[in-house]
Amino acid sequence: SRGLGFVFKQFFVKESDSTRFEKGLLQVVVLAALVHAIVAVLQSIEVLSNYNYFFKTTGLFTNPGPFGCYQSFALAALLPCILLNFGSFKRTQKILSVIAVLLLLYGLILSDSRAAYLAVIVTVMVCLFLRFRSRIKINMIYIGVLLLLFSGLLFVLYMHRPSSANARLGIWKITVQAVGQKPALGYGTDGFQRTYMLKQADYLTNADDDMRRSADEVKTAFNVPLELLYEQGIVGLLLWCSIVFLSIKGILESTDNKNTPLLFTIISFLVFSLFSYPHQIWGLTCPFIALLSRGGYDKTFIKVDGKTETKVLSGLEISLLSALLLLFVSRIQIDRNLIRYSRFDMDYQEVESYHTVNSILYHSPSLLFFYADNQMLMNDYEAAISTITQYKKYRNSYTFERNLAYSYEITEDTVKALEHYEVAHAMCPGYLEPLFSMFLIYESRHDNRAVSLAKEIVDFSPKVVHSRTDAMRGRTIQFLNTIKDD
């Protein structure tokens, strides 16, 4: 459905050849960002509740990263226009534009997103360069000063949260190493979430203790080009770069410069994508596709008469809309079934009886995630094993590896449980839960390996310390004391 949606979006934009559409699109982006900024301000003064316990402000998202991207996106669309045309604005327009920029800048600060900060700075620099390029003489000294300033900026952003930056550098290192194994075509669509955690588990086997302890569950490379290289290889990355290049070239070669505001928004998205994951947020990707489509060349390479063109376009529109409608109706039925199941209105067998729509369910990772989570809450552990096994064809994660191990443990298949607890521990060695679960299984078997695991747990330095980890260590200390007394 996501792929069909992308195709339909680009097709619609290319056929809507209107300056009003371009202005309307940018206005919608700015308006949405202003709404996010207002929500964030209200969250910062605790008028509205937050969507994530770990962050003070997130806008309407569950994480400040996408919220920061929206702020940088809107500033890229608005700020250059104001900088270049402020003198020609009426008094009311000047007041409103200043208020909007200040609100977006404050929202940007509240997001605490380094990628968003960098995106805004680069966008403003490009804007100023294009505005005064006729007066600037490019030479080695000028380039050297720019590189020095940019390096200093990157260092300041790195030192803002070095632990977070080091974690991303570690992810990039593992990703690059994995790309070396399949450089040409990559691991396929969604291959990152399907295989990365397994690659991380292999890499951490020989890593130092600090990196092993800090390793976390990873769902994105925090770098769109690098993740694209991982999934589609060099061929896919070159194709993507060529599309972006042609779009930007088309904008720069525009004789009337009507597309110039689009350029800054595209640049903002591209800079942000080097350090975050805007491609996973539909509300960010959709405008980006539209902007690229508007900036591209509009040449007709196949000459057809007007009637034939109308019929072909109508056929494509009907086909795409029909496919999207079918997926939409099926998704509603699936959601209805899963919600009824979670409320005890349906049992597992009844959910499985919908064979037609379940063909979509079993190929949708997000739906499988929700389904498996509910199966465990309903204590349908055998069903959960089946669903999680299907889910692992599309995603591999620490959480579901641990859940699969627990499901096997409850169904008394301790051999499989130990196997998957081992994998979960290898993926994220800094978490204590898999290690403690293995200890309990060996203890119940009266296996001597329980003693060695108990000693390892006592000396263990977990990534996160809380009451549960303290209770686990206390339990193993009690076990070791019992062994000594015997």
Summary of the structure (lengths in Angstrom):
residues: 486
radius of gyration: 26.5
end to end distance: 62.3
largest distance: 93.5
contacts: 1488
relative contact order: 0.08
helix: 75%
strand: 0%
